[in-house]
Structures are given as C-alpha cells and as structure tokens.
Amino acid sequence: MVKIKRSNFFQILKNNQGFSILEILIALFIGGLLFSTLNFGGNSAGGRKKVDRIKNQIESAIRFASDEAALRNVIVRVHFLLDKDPQEYNVQYGPDANFILPRNIVTDREKLTLSQRENQDKKQENLNKNFNNVSEFEKRNIDLPPTIKIVGLGNAESEVLQFDGEASIYVYPSGEKDETMVFFGTEDEVITLEVPPYSTTFASNYYELQLPQDQEPDLEDLWITQAKDLFTTWLK
C-alpha cells in the first residue's frame, strides 16, 4: 500500500483544480440527452416486444383453430372481446360444416343507430349459442398496459373494420379461413398482422404512429385513424 504524506496529499488537492462550471454543465446536458434517447428507445422496444408476444400467441391460436376445424369437421373461430378490460380471445368450435353463418354478422357499428346496434347484439348473442370453448385452449386474457392494445380486426370479404364489441376469425373444415387484418397499437407504432385465407404463413408490418404537431395526441383516435388508412390500402 502506497502511503501519501499529509503535506503531499494537500498539495495534490491544491494542484487539482477540477472541472469548470461550464464543463460540468455541458457534461450534464450531454448526459441528459443520452438518457432521454436511451429511455425513449427502451420504451419503444419494450412496447414492440409485448405486442410481438401477443401477436405470436394469436398466430398460434389461428393455427390451432385450423387444426381443430379439420379434426372435428366443424367451423372453428378465434373469438375476440375487444371491449373487455383486459381484452380477451378464445378458440371456439361450432356446428358441423353445413352450418351457415348469418348474413351481415360483421358490420360497421359506427354506422348503426342505437336500435340497430341492439338488434346486432341479439344476433351476435344467438350466434354465440352455437359455439363452445375448446377445452384444450383456455380463455386468454390479453394483459397489456393501456398504451398497448388490439385496436381492431378488418375483414376482407365484408370490407368492415371492427374496433369494438365482438369480432371473430372463422376457420372452416376445408382449411379456408377469413382473410383478416389484425391491428395492434403502441405509443409509437401501429402493427398489422395479415391472416391469409389458405396459407399458414402470416405477414406482419410495423408503421410509425403519425403524431400531430399542434395538439396533445389521443392514442385511441390516432390508432383508429391510421388503422382505417392501412385497411383501405390493404383492400386495394
């Protein structure tokens, strides 16, 4: 151990003038910028990681539904409760392959009157009576923070994008399934999951959220607006 004499120690302190006030302020400023950048990047990466986890689970549920439809020779659906908190989805099997789904079960609720919504809810309730939960696939709660959620489901055949209520992806014994686009939202992005009618290969895309410059953004409104634009482009 090296010993420093008392007189030499104080001489070192005297000679060491340290940093100037300006240098300290500059160092703090640069450190703050780095922290903000890292913090923002961490939130973005964390949000995408959580969405990817849920997205992968939903892909697995759709593949599972396809297998069940073929094995049971019945219609199977992945059923979403978009208004629940937390959101939920489940795999359910229905009647045999000859069962015909009611017309206009997929509708744009934004365009319906109150009475039309009530009639639509009754139609949905009656349809639900024909489906039962697949015991091997338990109900899944989608436990996500309020800044991350499933925004909606868009159906290619009906050209309807559902943001609330109940929505389903139907799978048939033939192997066909509803061509669907599922939308997810985070603080920074809108993420899409494209479900093809026959293939088991799903496509995902990530779109930077278009934040307004002149007002405090409402995430829900931003998600819906961007999802509508992406859905319209997808249908073309």
N, C-alpha and C positions, 0 to 999 in steps of 0.2 A: 504494500500500500504506500502510495506516494504522499508524503506529508508536505503541506504548504505552510510556511511560516506566516504568523499573523500579519506581519508587516507586508509580506509579499501578497497575501490574499487581498488586503485592502487596496494595494497598488493595482491589482488586476481589475477590481471593481471600478476604480477611478479611471483607468485607461479605457474600459469598455463603455462607450457612450450609448450603445444600444441603437434601436431604430428611431428615426424621427417620427413626429406625429403624422406627417404626410404619408410616409411609408407604411405606417400602421393602418391608416385609413384606406389606402389603396389595397393593402392585403386583405382587409375585412371586406371591401367591396367585391374583389375578385372571388373571395371565398363564398360570399353570399350568392353571386351569380352561379357558381358551380353547384352549390347546394340546391338552388332552385331548379337548375337544369336536371340534376340527378333525381330530385324529388318528383318532378313532372314526368320524367321518363319512367320512374318506378311505378307511378300510379297508372300510366298508360299500359305498361307491360303487365301489371297485375290485373287490370281490367280485362285485357285480352286473354290472359291465361284462364281466368274464371269463365269467360264466355266460351273459350275453346273446350273447356271441360264439359260444360253443359251441352254444347253443340255435338261433341263426340258421343255423349250419352244418348242424345236424341237420334243420332245416326244409328247407334246400336239398337235403339228401340224400334226404329223403322225396319231394320234388317230382321229383328226378332219377329216383328209383325208379319213380314213376308214369309218367314218360315212357318209361322203358326197358320197363316191362311192356306198354305199348301198342304200342311199336315192335317188340318181339321176340315179342309174343303169348305171353308166358310169365309165370309167377309170379316176382316180384322181392321181395327183402326187404332191409330195413335191419337188419343183424345186430350186436348189442352183446355185448361180452365184459365183463361188469360186474366180474369178479374180477381182471382183469388190472391190472397196475400199470406204466405208466399204463393207464387204461381205453381200449378200442378199439371202433370201429364201422366197418362197411363196407357197401357195396351189393353184393348178390349176385343173380345170376339163376339160376332153376331150370328144371325141366322145363316142358312145354307146359301150356296152360290146363286140360287134362284131369287133370293131376296132383292127387291128393287128399292133403292134409296128414294125417299120422297123428293119431288122436284123443288127447286129453289130453297133447298136447305141451307145453302151458302148464299147469304145476302149481305148487302152493304147496309148495316144497321144505321149508319149516319143518315141515310135517305128515307128511313122508315118513320112513320108517325108513331105516337105512343101506343095506339091500339094495334097497329101493325107489328110493333115490337112484341106486344103481349101475345099476339097470335103466333108469332115466330117462336117465342119462348115455349108455348104449348106444343108446337110442332116438334121442337127440339126435345122437350121432355118426353113425348110419346116415342120418338126415335130412340132415346136413351134406354127405354124399357126393353129394347130388343138386343142390347149389348150387355155383356158381363165382363168383369175384370179377369184377366188371365192371372191365375194364382201364382204362376212361376215368375210373374213380373209385377212386383209390388208397386203401389202408387208412389210416384216420385214427387217429392216437394222440391221445387226449384228455389233453393235458398240463396238468394242473391241480394246484395245491397240495393238501395233504392235508385242508385245511379246506373244500375245494370239490370236489364230485363229482356224478356222476349217481347218484342214490340208488336208483332202480328204475323199472320200467315196469309199468303197470297195464293189463290187457286187459279191455275192457268185456264181450265175449262170454263169456269164461271166468270173469270176475269174480275173476281172480287177479292179485295184485300181486307181481312178482318183484324181489327185492333182490340176488340173487347168480346166479352161473352165466351161461348164455347166454340172451338174450332177443331177440326179433325183432318187427319191424313188417312184416307181409306185405302186398304190393300185388298186385292181380290185373289181368289184361288189360282187364277190364270197366271199370276205373277205381276200383273199390272198394278200400279198404284197411282194415286192422284199426283199429277205434276204440280209441285208446290214450291214456293219460295218462302223460307222462314227468315224473319228479320230479328236481329238482336241489336240492342243499343247499349253503348257505354258513354262515359263522359267525353270520349274523344272520337268514337267511330260508330258507324252503322255496319254491322256484319251480316252477310247473307249466306244462307245455306240452300242450295238448289237441289231439290229432290226430283230426279228424272222418273218418267213413268215406268221404265223397264229395267234400266241399269241399276246396279248396286253401288256404282261409283258416284259419290256426291261431290259437288263443287262448292267451294267457299271463296268469298271475296270480302275485302276489307276496304271501307270507304271512310275517308276523313270526314268528321262531322262538320258541316258548314255553319260556323258560329257567326251570328250577327255582330256588326261592329258598333252599333249605336244603342244597344239595349241589353239588359240582363237576359241571358238566354233561358228559355224554359225547355229543359231536356225533352220532356214528353212531346211538345209541339215540334221540336227540331227532328226527333226520331221519326215522327209520323210524316212530316213533310218530305224528308229525304227518302223514306221508305216508299211513299207514293211515286216519287220520281223514278226510283230504281225499278219499281214494279212495272210502271208504264213502259220503260225502256226494255225490260225483260220480255214483256208480252210481244213486243215488236220483233 
